[in-house]
Amino acid sequence: MVRRRRRLPARAAHLRHLRGVLAPRTDPDHPVAAPLNGLPKYVVSHTLKNPEWQHTTVIGGADADIVAEIQVLKERPGGELQVHGSGTLARFLMAHGLIDEYRLWTYPVVLGEGRRLFAEGVAPTSFALADTRTTSGGVCVNSYRPTGRPQYGSYDLDG
């Protein structure tokens, strides 16, 4: 049994990339293209009107409209919403309390540069570890659920 997932490819540029790579692949056994081509996909964009990829819906409008539409999607049965390829969308969803679980992949490499997911201005948040695993390549996959505002205080490191 395969659990169907609703995808949220994020922004228009990411959608165009995925569509260009995956949509032409019609092999029903392709491990990435087959599921993605058949699943419902949602893209958040202020500019894109026609996604040109089957099973894709554009969510646009004012920020309040986007938040309302994502809340409706979250309430529907049928799997989870996932964000792929857009820190901008992830930060938007964070700011509106729309993320139920974070799956953070830590790779055993330091690149020395890059964009921060938890950028300056993100509201302080506490998390509870929901799951953790390590791949054979040493990638740590940690799942966290937000638990609200952090509790500040002092800690006894010796006790």
N, CA, C and O atoms as a GROMACS GRO file, in nm:
protein
  636
    1MET      N    1   0.085  -0.117   0.000
    1MET     CA    2   0.000   0.000   0.000
    1MET      C    3   0.089   0.124   0.000
    1MET      O    4   0.186   0.132   0.075
    2VAL      N    5   0.056   0.217  -0.082
    2VAL     CA    6   0.131   0.343  -0.088
    2VAL      C    7   0.043   0.452  -0.030
    2VAL      O    8  -0.071   0.471  -0.073
    3ARG      N    9   0.095   0.521   0.065
    3ARG     CA   10   0.020   0.633   0.123
    3ARG      C   11   0.030   0.751   0.028
    3ARG      O   12   0.139   0.798  -0.004
    4ARG      N   13  -0.084   0.797  -0.016
    4ARG     CA   14  -0.087   0.912  -0.107
    4ARG      C   15  -0.055   1.038  -0.030
    4ARG      O   16  -0.104   1.058   0.081
    5ARG      N   17   0.027   1.120  -0.088
    5ARG     CA   18   0.066   1.245  -0.025
    5ARG      C   19   0.028   1.360  -0.115
    5ARG      O   20   0.038   1.350  -0.237
    6ARG      N   21  -0.015   1.469  -0.055
    6ARG     CA   22  -0.037   1.590  -0.131
    6ARG      C   23   0.094   1.667  -0.128
    6ARG      O   24   0.156   1.681  -0.023
    7ARG      N   25   0.135   1.715  -0.241
    7ARG     CA   26   0.261   1.787  -0.251
    7ARG      C   27   0.236   1.936  -0.260
    7ARG      O   28   0.133   1.980  -0.311
    8LEU      N   29   0.329   2.013  -0.210
    8LEU     CA   30   0.325   2.158  -0.222
    8LEU      C   31   0.460   2.201  -0.276
    8LEU      O   32   0.549   2.236  -0.199
    9PRO      N   33   0.479   2.200  -0.411
    9PRO     CA   34   0.609   2.229  -0.466
    9PRO      C   35   0.662   2.369  -0.436
    9PRO      O   36   0.779   2.396  -0.463
   10ALA      N   37   0.583   2.455  -0.384
   10ALA     CA   38   0.628   2.583  -0.334
   10ALA      C   39   0.612   2.696  -0.432
   10ALA      O   40   0.500   2.744  -0.453
   11ARG      N   41   0.718   2.738  -0.493
   11ARG     CA   42   0.710   2.858  -0.576
   11ARG      C   43   0.714   2.822  -0.723
   11ARG      O   44   0.748   2.709  -0.759
   12ALA      N   45   0.681   2.917  -0.806
   12ALA     CA   46   0.669   2.892  -0.950
   12ALA      C   47   0.798   2.842  -1.012
   12ALA      O   48   0.795   2.752  -1.096
   13ALA      N   49   0.913   2.896  -0.971
   13ALA     CA   50   1.041   2.853  -1.029
   13ALA      C   51   1.067   2.706  -0.999
   13ALA      O   52   1.116   2.632  -1.085
   14HIS      N   53   1.036   2.663  -0.878
   14HIS     CA   54   1.056   2.523  -0.842
   14HIS      C   55   0.959   2.433  -0.920
   14HIS      O   56   0.997   2.326  -0.965
   15LEU      N   57   0.836   2.477  -0.935
   15LEU     CA   58   0.738   2.402  -1.013
   15LEU      C   59   0.786   2.385  -1.156
   15LEU      O   60   0.780   2.274  -1.211
   16ARG      N   61   0.834   2.493  -1.218
   16ARG     CA   62   0.883   2.484  -1.356
   16ARG      C   63   0.998   2.384  -1.368
   16ARG      O   64   1.006   2.310  -1.465
   17HIS      N   65   1.087   2.384  -1.269
   17HIS     CA   66   1.200   2.289  -1.270
   17HIS      C   67   1.148   2.146  -1.261
   17HIS      O   68   1.184   2.061  -1.343
   18LEU      N   69   1.063   2.118  -1.162
   18LEU     CA   70   1.011   1.982  -1.145
   18LEU      C   71   0.931   1.938  -1.267
   18LEU      O   72   0.947   1.825  -1.315
   19ARG      N   73   0.847   2.027  -1.317
   19ARG     CA   74   0.765   1.994  -1.433
   19ARG      C   75   0.853   1.959  -1.552
   19ARG      O   76   0.826   1.861  -1.623
   20GLY      N   77   0.959   2.036  -1.575
   20GLY     CA   78   1.047   2.012  -1.689
   20GLY      C   79   1.122   1.881  -1.679
   20GLY      O   80   1.152   1.818  -1.780
   21VAL      N   81   1.153   1.839  -1.557
   21VAL     CA   82   1.229   1.716  -1.537
   21VAL      C   83   1.137   1.594  -1.529
   21VAL      O   84   1.168   1.489  -1.585
   22LEU      N   85   1.023   1.607  -1.459
   22LEU     CA   86   0.942   1.490  -1.428
   22LEU      C   87   0.823   1.468  -1.520
   22LEU      O   88   0.790   1.354  -1.551
   23ALA      N   89   0.757   1.575  -1.565
   23ALA     CA   90   0.635   1.558  -1.645
   23ALA      C   91   0.658   1.477  -1.773
   23ALA      O   92   0.572   1.396  -1.808
   24PRO      N   93   0.772   1.494  -1.844
   24PRO     CA   94   0.791   1.414  -1.966
   24PRO      C   95   0.815   1.265  -1.940
   24PRO      O   96   0.804   1.183  -2.031
   25ARG      N   97   0.848   1.230  -1.818
   25ARG     CA   98   0.876   1.089  -1.786
   25ARG      C   99   0.744   1.017  -1.764
   25ARG      O  100   0.671   1.048  -1.670
   26THR      N  101   0.712   0.922  -1.849
   26THR     CA  102   0.584   0.852  -1.842
   26THR      C  103   0.597   0.708  -1.795
   26THR      O  104   0.497   0.637  -1.789
   27ASP      N  105   0.716   0.663  -1.763
   27ASP     CA  106   0.738   0.527  -1.716
   27ASP      C  107   0.666   0.509  -1.582
   27ASP      O  108   0.700   0.577  -1.485
   28PRO      N  109   0.567   0.419  -1.575
   28PRO     CA  110   0.492   0.401  -1.450
   28PRO      C  111   0.576   0.346  -1.335
   28PRO      O  112   0.532   0.346  -1.220
   29ASP      N  113   0.696   0.297  -1.366
   29ASP     CA  114   0.783   0.243  -1.262
   29ASP      C  115   0.892   0.340  -1.217
   29ASP      O  116   0.973   0.308  -1.131
   30HIS      N  117   0.894   0.460  -1.276
   30HIS     CA  118   0.995   0.558  -1.235
   30HIS      C  119   0.970   0.595  -1.090
   30HIS      O  120   0.859   0.635  -1.055
   31PRO      N  121   1.072   0.583  -1.002
   31PRO     CA  122   1.049   0.599  -0.857
   31PRO      C  123   1.012   0.740  -0.813
   31PRO      O  124   0.952   0.756  -0.706
   32VAL      N  125   1.044   0.841  -0.890
   32VAL     CA  126   1.012   0.979  -0.851
   32VAL      C  127   0.903   1.035  -0.940
   32VAL      O  128   0.804   1.090  -0.891
   33ALA      N  129   0.919   1.022  -1.072
   33ALA     CA  130   0.825   1.083  -1.165
   33ALA      C  131   0.685   1.022  -1.155
   33ALA      O  132   0.587   1.096  -1.155
   34ALA      N  133   0.675   0.892  -1.147
   34ALA     CA  134   0.543   0.828  -1.146
   34ALA      C  135   0.456   0.877  -1.031
   34ALA      O  136   0.342   0.917  -1.054
   35PRO      N  137   0.506   0.876  -0.908
   35PRO     CA  138   0.420   0.927  -0.799
   35PRO      C  139   0.390   1.076  -0.813
   35PRO      O  140   0.275   1.117  -0.794
   36LEU      N  141   0.490   1.157  -0.846
   36LEU     CA  142   0.467   1.301  -0.852
   36LEU      C  143   0.374   1.341  -0.966
   36LEU      O  144   0.293   1.432  -0.952
   37ASN      N  145   0.386   1.273  -1.078
   37ASN     CA  146   0.299   1.306  -1.190
   37ASN      C  147   0.153   1.275  -1.160
   37ASN      O  148   0.063   1.342  -1.212
   38GLY      N  149   0.128   1.175  -1.077
   38GLY     CA  150  -0.008   1.134  -1.048
   38GLY      C  151  -0.072   1.198  -0.926
   38GLY      O  152  -0.193   1.189  -0.909
   39LEU      N  153   0.007   1.261  -0.843
   39LEU     CA  154  -0.044   1.318  -0.719
   39LEU      C  155  -0.092   1.461  -0.736
   39LEU      O  156  -0.045   1.532  -0.826
   40PRO      N  157  -0.185   1.504  -0.650
   40PRO     CA  158  -0.222   1.645  -0.651
   40PRO      C  159  -0.104   1.730  -0.605
   40PRO      O  160  -0.034   1.695  -0.511
   41LYS      N  161  -0.083   1.842  -0.673
   41LYS     CA  162   0.027   1.933  -0.639
   41LYS      C  163  -0.031   2.073  -0.626
   41LYS      O  164  -0.127   2.109  -0.695
   42TYR      N  165   0.027   2.152  -0.537
   42TYR     CA  166  -0.018   2.289  -0.516
   42TYR      C  167   0.104   2.378  -0.521
   42TYR      O  168   0.207   2.348  -0.462
   43VAL      N  169   0.092   2.487  -0.593
   43VAL     CA  170   0.203   2.580  -0.602
   43VAL      C  171   0.152   2.717  -0.558
   43VAL      O  172   0.048   2.764  -0.603
   44VAL      N  173   0.229   2.780  -0.468
   44VAL     CA  174   0.194   2.914  -0.420
   44VAL      C  175   0.269   3.014  -0.505
   44VAL      O  176   0.392   3.011  -0.513
   45SER      N  177   0.193   3.104  -0.569
   45SER     CA  178   0.255   3.201  -0.658
   45SER      C  179   0.167   3.324  -0.673
   45SER      O  180   0.044   3.314  -0.677
   46HIS      N  181   0.231   3.439  -0.681
   46HIS     CA  182   0.160   3.563  -0.710
   46HIS      C  183   0.157   3.592  -0.860
   46HIS      O  184   0.084   3.681  -0.904
   47THR      N  185   0.235   3.516  -0.938
   47THR     CA  186   0.245   3.545  -1.082
   47THR      C  187   0.197   3.431  -1.172
   47THR      O  188   0.143   3.458  -1.279
   48LEU      N  189   0.216   3.308  -1.132
   48LEU     CA  190   0.181   3.194  -1.216
   48LEU      C  191   0.030   3.178  -1.227
   48LEU      O  192  -0.041   3.182  -1.126
   49LYS      N  193  -0.019   3.162  -1.347
   49LYS     CA  194  -0.162   3.142  -1.369
   49LYS      C  195  -0.193   3.000  -1.416
   49LYS      O  196  -0.288   2.938  -1.370
   50ASN      N  197  -0.112   2.949  -1.509
   50ASN     CA  198  -0.133   2.817  -1.566
   50ASN      C  199  -0.010   2.730  -1.536
   50ASN      O  200   0.096   2.753  -1.595
   51PRO      N  201  -0.023   2.632  -1.447
   51PRO     CA  202   0.095   2.553  -1.409
   51PRO      C  203   0.142   2.456  -1.518
   51PRO      O  204   0.256   2.412  -1.513
   52GLU      N  205   0.058   2.424  -1.614
   52GLU     CA  206   0.094   2.335  -1.725
   52GLU      C  207   0.150   2.200  -1.679
   52GLU      O  208   0.241   2.145  -1.741
   53TRP      N  209   0.095   2.148  -1.570
   53TRP     CA  210   0.132   2.016  -1.520
   53TRP      C  211   0.006   1.955  -1.461
   53TRP      O  212  -0.061   2.018  -1.379
   54GLN      N  213  -0.025   1.835  -1.503
   54GLN     CA  214  -0.149   1.773  -1.458
   54GLN      C  215  -0.156   1.765  -1.305
   54GLN      O  216  -0.055   1.751  -1.237
   55HIS      N  217  -0.278   1.774  -1.254
   55HIS     CA  218  -0.306   1.764  -1.111
   55HIS      C  219  -0.241   1.876  -1.030
   55HIS      O  220  -0.210   1.857  -0.912
   56THR      N  221  -0.219   1.992  -1.091
   56THR     CA  222  -0.155   2.103  -1.021
   56THR      C  223  -0.251   2.220  -1.008
   56THR      O  224  -0.316   2.260  -1.104
   57THR      N  225  -0.260   2.273  -0.887
   57THR     CA  226  -0.346   2.387  -0.857
   57THR      C  227  -0.259   2.503  -0.811
   57THR      O  228  -0.168   2.485  -0.729
   58VAL      N  229  -0.286   2.621  -0.864
   58VAL     CA  230  -0.213   2.741  -0.822
   58VAL      C  231  -0.291   2.808  -0.709
   58VAL      O  232  -0.412   2.830  -0.720
   59ILE      N  233  -0.221   2.839  -0.602
   59ILE     CA  234  -0.278   2.914  -0.490
   59ILE      C  235  -0.215   3.052  -0.495
   59ILE      O  236  -0.093   3.065  -0.485
   60GLY      N  237  -0.296   3.155  -0.509
   60GLY     CA  238  -0.244   3.290  -0.519
   60GLY      C  239  -0.333   3.389  -0.449
   60GLY      O  240  -0.423   3.352  -0.374
   61GLY      N  241  -0.307   3.515  -0.475
   61GLY     CA  242  -0.385   3.621  -0.413
   61GLY      C  243  -0.309   3.687  -0.300
   61GLY      O  244  -0.187   3.676  -0.290
   62ALA      N  245  -0.383   3.755  -0.216
   62ALA     CA  246  -0.323   3.821  -0.101
   62ALA      C  247  -0.277   3.717   0.000
   62ALA      O  248  -0.325   3.603   0.000
   63ASP      N  249  -0.185   3.756   0.087
   63ASP     CA  250  -0.133   3.662   0.187
   63ASP      C  251  -0.246   3.597   0.267
   63ASP      O  252  -0.240   3.476   0.294
   64ALA      N  253  -0.347   3.673   0.305
   64ALA     CA  254  -0.458   3.618   0.384
   64ALA      C  255  -0.533   3.511   0.304
   64ALA      O  256  -0.579   3.413   0.362
   65ASP      N  257  -0.546   3.529   0.173
   65ASP     CA  258  -0.612   3.429   0.088
   65ASP      C  259  -0.529   3.301   0.082
   65ASP      O  260  -0.584   3.190   0.085
   66ILE      N  261  -0.398   3.316   0.072
   66ILE     CA  262  -0.309   3.200   0.067
   66ILE      C  263  -0.317   3.123   0.198
   66ILE      O  264  -0.328   3.001   0.197
   67VAL      N  265  -0.312   3.195   0.310
   67VAL     CA  266  -0.322   3.130   0.442
   67VAL      C  267  -0.454   3.054   0.453
   67VAL      O  268  -0.455   2.939   0.497
   68ALA      N  269  -0.564   3.117   0.414
   68ALA     CA  270  -0.695   3.054   0.424
   68ALA      C  271  -0.702   2.927   0.338
   68ALA      O  272  -0.756   2.826   0.382
   69GLU      N  273  -0.648   2.933   0.216
   69GLU     CA  274  -0.652   2.816   0.127
   69GLU      C  275  -0.567   2.702   0.183
   69GLU      O  276  -0.607   2.586   0.175
   70ILE      N  277  -0.452   2.734   0.239
   70ILE     CA  278  -0.367   2.628   0.296
   70ILE      C  279  -0.434   2.568   0.419
   70ILE      O  280  -0.423   2.448   0.442
   71GLN      N  281  -0.502   2.649   0.499
   71GLN     CA  282  -0.576   2.595   0.614
   71GLN      C  283  -0.683   2.496   0.568
   71GLN      O  284  -0.702   2.392   0.630
   72VAL      N  285  -0.753   2.530   0.459
   72VAL     CA  286  -0.854   2.440   0.404
   72VAL      C  287  -0.788   2.309   0.358
   72VAL      O  288  -0.840   2.201   0.385
   73LEU      N  289  -0.676   2.319   0.288
   73LEU     CA  290  -0.605   2.198   0.242
   73LEU      C  291  -0.562   2.111   0.359
   73LEU      O  292  -0.573   1.988   0.353
   74LYS      N  293  -0.514   2.174   0.465
   74LYS     CA  294  -0.470   2.097   0.583
   74LYS      C  295  -0.585   2.020   0.647
   74LYS      O  296  -0.563   1.913   0.704
   75GLU      N  297  -0.705   2.072   0.638
   75GLU     CA  298  -0.820   2.008   0.701
   75GLU      C  299  -0.876   1.894   0.618
   75GLU      O  300  -0.950   1.810   0.670
   76ARG      N  301  -0.842   1.887   0.490
   76ARG     CA  302  -0.892   1.780   0.404
   76ARG      C  303  -0.820   1.650   0.436
   76ARG      O  304  -0.701   1.650   0.468
   77PRO      N  305  -0.893   1.537   0.427
   77PRO     CA  306  -0.825   1.408   0.442
   77PRO      C  307  -0.743   1.378   0.316
   77PRO      O  308  -0.763   1.440   0.212
   78GLY      N  309  -0.652   1.283   0.327
   78GLY     CA  310  -0.582   1.239   0.208
   78GLY      C  311  -0.432   1.255   0.211
   78GLY      O  312  -0.369   1.254   0.105
   79GLY      N  313  -0.373   1.270   0.325
   79GLY     CA  314  -0.228   1.275   0.329
   79GLY      C  315  -0.176   1.407   0.378
   79GLY      O  316  -0.252   1.495   0.418
   80GLU      N  317  -0.048   1.418   0.374
   80GLU     CA  318   0.019   1.537   0.428
   80GLU      C  319   0.057   1.633   0.317
   80GLU      O  320   0.072   1.595   0.201
   81LEU      N  321   0.072   1.758   0.354
   81LEU     CA  322   0.126   1.859   0.265
   81LEU      C  323   0.275   1.869   0.293
   81LEU      O  324   0.317   1.869   0.409
   82GLN      N  325   0.354   1.877   0.190
   82GLN     CA  326   0.498   1.888   0.206
   82GLN      C  327   0.548   2.008   0.127
   82GLN      O  328   0.494   2.041   0.022
   83VAL      N  329   0.649   2.073   0.179
   83VAL     CA  330   0.712   2.184   0.109
   83VAL      C  331   0.847   2.135   0.058
   83VAL      O  332   0.927   2.081   0.134
   84HIS      N  333   0.870   2.154  -0.070
   84HIS     CA  334   0.996   2.115  -0.132
   84HIS      C  335   1.054   2.235  -0.207
   84HIS      O  336   0.988   2.292  -0.293
   85GLY      N  337   1.176   2.272  -0.176
   85GLY     CA  338   1.248   2.367  -0.259
   85GLY      C  339   1.223   2.514  -0.234
   85GLY      O  340   1.263   2.597  -0.316
   86SER      N  341   1.158   2.550  -0.123
   86SER     CA  342   1.136   2.692  -0.102
   86SER      C  343   1.143   2.730   0.045
   86SER      O  344   1.047   2.710   0.120
   87GLY      N  345   1.257   2.784   0.084
   87GLY     CA  346   1.269   2.838   0.219
   87GLY      C  347   1.177   2.957   0.237
   87GLY      O  348   1.128   2.981   0.348
   88THR      N  349   1.154   3.032   0.130
   88THR     CA  350   1.065   3.149   0.138
   88THR      C  351   0.924   3.106   0.178
   88THR      O  352   0.863   3.166   0.266
   89LEU      N  353   0.872   3.002   0.112
   89LEU     CA  354   0.739   2.953   0.147
   89LEU      C  355   0.740   2.894   0.287
   89LEU      O  356   0.646   2.916   0.364
   90ALA      N  357   0.843   2.819   0.321
   90ALA     CA  358   0.850   2.760   0.455
   90ALA      C  359   0.845   2.869   0.562
   90ALA      O  360   0.775   2.855   0.662
   91ARG      N  361   0.920   2.978   0.542
   91ARG     CA  362   0.918   3.087   0.640
   91ARG      C  363   0.781   3.154   0.645
   91ARG      O  364   0.736   3.194   0.753
   92PHE      N  365   0.714   3.168   0.530
   92PHE     CA  366   0.579   3.224   0.527
   92PHE      C  367   0.484   3.135   0.608
   92PHE      O  368   0.405   3.185   0.688
   93LEU      N  369   0.492   3.003   0.587
   93LEU     CA  370   0.407   2.911   0.661
   93LEU      C  371   0.438   2.913   0.810
   93LEU      O  372   0.347   2.906   0.893
   94MET      N  373   0.567   2.923   0.845
   94MET     CA  374   0.606   2.934   0.987
   94MET      C  375   0.543   3.056   1.051
   94MET      O  376   0.488   3.048   1.161
   95ALA      N  377   0.551   3.169   0.982
   95ALA     CA  378   0.500   3.295   1.037
   95ALA      C  379   0.350   3.290   1.062
   95ALA      O  380   0.298   3.366   1.143
   96HIS      N  381   0.280   3.200   0.994
   96HIS     CA  382   0.136   3.190   1.009
   96HIS      C  383   0.094   3.064   1.085
   96HIS      O  384  -0.024   3.028   1.087
   97GLY      N  385   0.191   2.996   1.148
   97GLY     CA  386   0.159   2.878   1.230
   97GLY      C  387   0.100   2.763   1.152
   97GLY      O  388   0.016   2.691   1.206
   98LEU      N  389   0.142   2.744   1.028
   98LEU     CA  390   0.082   2.642   0.942
   98LEU      C  391   0.168   2.516   0.928
   98LEU      O  392   0.132   2.427   0.851
   99ILE      N  393   0.278   2.506   1.000
   99ILE     CA  394   0.362   2.387   0.990
   99ILE      C  395   0.342   2.302   1.116
   99ILE      O  396   0.364   2.348   1.228
  100ASP      N  397   0.302   2.177   1.094
  100ASP     CA  398   0.278   2.085   1.204
  100ASP      C  399   0.401   2.003   1.239
  100ASP      O  400   0.418   1.959   1.353
  101GLU      N  401   0.488   1.983   1.140
  101GLU     CA  402   0.608   1.902   1.164
  101GLU      C  403   0.718   1.945   1.068
  101GLU      O  404   0.694   1.972   0.950
  102TYR      N  405   0.838   1.952   1.120
  102TYR     CA  406   0.957   1.985   1.041
  102TYR      C  407   1.039   1.858   1.027
  102TYR      O  408   1.067   1.790   1.126
  103ARG      N  409   1.079   1.826   0.905
  103ARG     CA  410   1.174   1.716   0.881
  103ARG      C  411   1.302   1.780   0.832
  103ARG      O  412   1.311   1.826   0.718
  104LEU      N  413   1.399   1.781   0.918
  104LEU     CA  414   1.525   1.848   0.888
  104LEU      C  415   1.632   1.744   0.861
  104LEU      O  416   1.656   1.655   0.944
  105TRP      N  417   1.695   1.756   0.746
  105TRP     CA  418   1.800   1.663   0.704
  105TRP      C  419   1.934   1.732   0.724
  105TRP      O  420   1.958   1.840   0.670
  106THR      N  421   2.020   1.670   0.803
  106THR     CA  422   2.153   1.725   0.828
  106THR      C  423   2.255   1.636   0.758
  106THR      O  424   2.269   1.518   0.788
  107TYR      N  425   2.326   1.695   0.663
  107TYR     CA  426   2.425   1.622   0.585
  107TYR      C  427   2.563   1.640   0.647
  107TYR      O  428   2.593   1.746   0.702
  108PRO      N  429   2.647   1.538   0.639
  108PRO     CA  430   2.781   1.547   0.699
  108PRO      C  431   2.880   1.624   0.612
  108PRO      O  432   2.981   1.570   0.568
  109VAL      N  433   2.849   1.751   0.588
  109VAL     CA  434   2.935   1.835   0.508
  109VAL      C  435   2.910   1.981   0.547
  109VAL      O  436   2.797   2.017   0.582
  110VAL      N  437   3.013   2.062   0.542
  110VAL     CA  438   2.998   2.205   0.566
  110VAL      C  439   3.032   2.276   0.435
  110VAL      O  440   3.143   2.261   0.382
  111LEU      N  441   2.938   2.351   0.383
  111LEU     CA  442   2.959   2.422   0.258
  111LEU      C  443   3.013   2.563   0.280
  111LEU      O  444   3.076   2.622   0.192
  112GLY      N  445   2.989   2.617   0.399
  112GLY     CA  446   3.041   2.749   0.430
  112GLY      C  447   2.953   2.864   0.386
  112GLY      O  448   2.984   2.980   0.413
  113GLU      N  449   2.843   2.833   0.319
  113GLU     CA  450   2.752   2.938   0.275
  113GLU      C  451   2.616   2.876   0.249
  113GLU      O  452   2.601   2.754   0.250
  114GLY      N  453   2.520   2.961   0.226
  114GLY     CA  454   2.386   2.913   0.195
  114GLY      C  455   2.280   2.997   0.264
  114GLY      O  456   2.312   3.088   0.341
  115ARG      N  457   2.157   2.965   0.236
  115ARG     CA  458   2.045   3.037   0.296
  115ARG      C  459   2.002   2.967   0.424
  115ARG      O  460   2.008   2.845   0.435
  116ARG      N  461   1.960   3.048   0.518
  116ARG     CA  462   1.914   2.994   0.646
  116ARG      C  463   1.763   2.969   0.641
  116ARG      O  464   1.688   3.054   0.594
  117LEU      N  465   1.720   2.854   0.688
  117LEU     CA  466   1.578   2.827   0.700
  117LEU      C  467   1.519   2.912   0.811
  117LEU      O  468   1.415   2.976   0.792
  118PHE      N  469   1.583   2.914   0.925
  118PHE     CA  470   1.536   2.992   1.040
  118PHE      C  471   1.610   3.125   1.038
  118PHE      O  472   1.704   3.146   1.116
  119ALA      N  473   1.568   3.212   0.950
  119ALA     CA  474   1.636   3.340   0.929
  119ALA      C  475   1.599   3.439   1.038
  119ALA      O  476   1.510   3.416   1.120
  120GLU      N  477   1.671   3.549   1.038
  120GLU     CA  478   1.644   3.657   1.133
  120GLU      C  479   1.498   3.699   1.120
  120GLU      O  480   1.446   3.714   1.009
  121GLY      N  481   1.434   3.719   1.235
  121GLY     CA  482   1.296   3.763   1.235
  121GLY      C  483   1.195   3.651   1.254
  121GLY      O  484   1.077   3.678   1.276
  122VAL      N  485   1.239   3.525   1.247
  122VAL     CA  486   1.148   3.413   1.271
  122VAL      C  487   1.116   3.410   1.420
  122VAL      O  488   1.205   3.425   1.504
  123ALA      N  489   0.990   3.389   1.452
  123ALA     CA  490   0.949   3.387   1.592
  123ALA      C  491   1.017   3.272   1.668
  123ALA      O  492   1.023   3.160   1.618
  124PRO      N  493   1.069   3.300   1.788
  124PRO     CA  494   1.127   3.193   1.868
  124PRO      C  495   1.023   3.083   1.894
  124PRO      O  496   0.909   3.111   1.930
  125THR      N  497   1.063   2.959   1.874
  125THR     CA  498   0.972   2.845   1.888
  125THR      C  499   1.046   2.729   1.952
  125THR      O  500   1.163   2.705   1.923
  126SER      N  501   0.976   2.657   2.039
  126SER     CA  502   1.028   2.533   2.096
  126SER      C  503   0.979   2.416   2.012
  126SER      O  504   0.873   2.423   1.949
  127PHE      N  505   1.055   2.308   2.013
  127PHE     CA  506   1.019   2.189   1.937
  127PHE      C  507   1.035   2.065   2.024
  127PHE      O  508   1.115   2.062   2.117
  128ALA      N  509   0.957   1.962   1.991
  128ALA     CA  510   0.972   1.830   2.052
  128ALA      C  511   1.017   1.736   1.942
  128ALA      O  512   0.962   1.737   1.832
  129LEU      N  513   1.116   1.654   1.973
  129LEU     CA  514   1.164   1.555   1.876
  129LEU      C  515   1.058   1.447   1.858
  129LEU      O  516   1.017   1.383   1.955
  130ALA      N  517   1.013   1.428   1.734
  130ALA     CA  518   0.909   1.329   1.704
  130ALA      C  519   0.970   1.200   1.651
  130ALA      O  520   0.916   1.092   1.675
  131ASP      N  521   1.081   1.211   1.579
  131ASP     CA  522   1.143   1.092   1.519
  131ASP      C  523   1.284   1.129   1.477
  131ASP      O  524   1.314   1.245   1.450
  132THR      N  525   1.369   1.030   1.472
  132THR     CA  526   1.505   1.052   1.424
  132THR      C  527   1.556   0.923   1.360
  132THR      O  528   1.526   0.813   1.405
  133ARG      N  529   1.632   0.940   1.255
  133ARG     CA  530   1.698   0.825   1.191
  133ARG      C  531   1.822   0.874   1.120
  133ARG      O  532   1.836   0.993   1.091
  134THR      N  533   1.912   0.783   1.092
  134THR     CA  534   2.034   0.815   1.020
  134THR      C  535   2.043   0.723   0.899
  134THR      O  536   2.027   0.601   0.912
  135THR      N  537   2.069   0.780   0.783
  135THR     CA  538   2.080   0.699   0.661
  135THR      C  539   2.215   0.629   0.658
  135THR      O  540   2.303   0.660   0.738
  136SER      N  541   2.230   0.536   0.566
  136SER     CA  542   2.357   0.465   0.552
  136SER      C  543   2.470   0.560   0.511
  136SER      O  544   2.587   0.529   0.532
  137GLY      N  545   2.436   0.675   0.451
  137GLY     CA  546   2.535   0.774   0.411
  137GLY      C  547   2.567   0.875   0.521
  137GLY      O  548   2.644   0.968   0.499
  138GLY      N  549   2.509   0.857   0.639
  138GLY     CA  550   2.538   0.946   0.750
  138GLY      C  551   2.451   1.070   0.759
  138GLY      O  552   2.480   1.160   0.838
  139VAL      N  553   2.345   1.076   0.679
  139VAL     CA  554   2.253   1.190   0.685
  139VAL      C  555   2.157   1.167   0.802
  139VAL      O  556   2.095   1.061   0.812
  140CYS      N  557   2.145   1.265   0.890
  140CYS     CA  558   2.053   1.257   1.003
  140CYS      C  559   1.921   1.322   0.962
  140CYS      O  560   1.918   1.436   0.917
  141VAL      N  561   1.813   1.248   0.978
  141VAL     CA  562   1.680   1.298   0.946
  141VAL      C  563   1.604   1.308   1.078
  141VAL      O  564   1.568   1.207   1.138
  142ASN      N  565   1.580   1.430   1.120
  142ASN     CA  566   1.511   1.454   1.246
  142ASN      C  567   1.376   1.519   1.219
  142ASN      O  568   1.367   1.614   1.141
  143SER      N  569   1.273   1.469   1.284
  143SER     CA  570   1.140   1.526   1.272
  143SER      C  571   1.105   1.593   1.405
  143SER      O  572   1.118   1.533   1.512
  144TYR      N  573   1.062   1.717   1.396
  144TYR     CA  574   1.027   1.796   1.513
  144TYR      C  575   0.886   1.852   1.499
  144TYR      O  576   0.842   1.886   1.389
  145ARG      N  577   0.815   1.860   1.612
  145ARG     CA  578   0.684   1.924   1.614
  145ARG      C  579   0.695   2.050   1.700
  145ARG      O  580   0.750   2.046   1.809
  146PRO      N  581   0.642   2.162   1.651
  146PRO     CA  582   0.645   2.285   1.731
  146PRO      C  583   0.559   2.269   1.856
  146PRO      O  584   0.450   2.212   1.851
  147THR      N  585   0.610   2.322   1.968
  147THR     CA  586   0.537   2.311   2.096
  147THR      C  587   0.502   2.447   2.153
  147THR      O  588   0.451   2.455   2.265
  148GLY      N  589   0.529   2.553   2.080
  148GLY     CA  590   0.494   2.686   2.129
  148GLY      C  591   0.617   2.770   2.154
  148GLY      O  592   0.726   2.740   2.103
  149ARG      N  593   0.600   2.874   2.231
  149ARG     CA  594   0.710   2.965   2.263
  149ARG      C  595   0.807   2.897   2.358
  149ARG      O  596   0.765   2.819   2.444
  150PRO      N  597   0.936   2.925   2.344
  150PRO     CA  598   1.034   2.864   2.435
  150PRO      C  599   1.021   2.921   2.576
  150PRO      O  600   0.978   3.035   2.596
  151GLN      N  601   1.058   2.840   2.673
  151GLN     CA  602   1.065   2.882   2.812
  151GLN      C  603   1.210   2.920   2.839
  151GLN      O  604   1.301   2.839   2.821
  152TYR      N  605   1.230   3.043   2.883
  152TYR     CA  606   1.366   3.090   2.908
  152TYR      C  607   1.396   3.077   3.057
  152TYR      O  608   1.307   3.089   3.141
  153GLY      N  609   1.521   3.054   3.088
  153GLY     CA  610   1.564   3.044   3.226
  153GLY      C  611   1.706   2.997   3.231
  153GLY      O  612   1.777   2.998   3.131
  154SER      N  613   1.749   2.955   3.349
  154SER     CA  614   1.885   2.903   3.364
  154SER      C  615   1.879   2.752   3.381
  154SER      O  616   1.778   2.696   3.423
  155TYR      N  617   1.988   2.689   3.347
  155TYR     CA  618   1.995   2.543   3.352
  155TYR      C  619   2.119   2.503   3.429
  155TYR      O  620   2.225   2.566   3.417
  156ASP      N  621   2.105   2.398   3.508
  156ASP     CA  622   2.218   2.343   3.583
  156ASP      C  623   2.285   2.239   3.494
  156ASP      O  624   2.233   2.129   3.477
  157LEU      N  625   2.401   2.274   3.438
  157LEU     CA  626   2.470   2.182   3.348
  157LEU      C  627   2.542   2.071   3.422
  157LEU      O  628   2.580   1.971   3.361
  158ASP      N  629   2.563   2.086   3.551
  158ASP     CA  630   2.635   1.984   3.629
  158ASP      C  631   2.542   1.880   3.690
  158ASP      O  632   2.588   1.774   3.732
  159GLY      N  633   2.416   1.909   3.697
  159GLY     CA  634   2.325   1.823   3.772
  159GLY      C  635   2.253   1.730   3.689
  159GLY      O  636   2.173   1.651   3.739
   0.00000   0.00000   0.00000
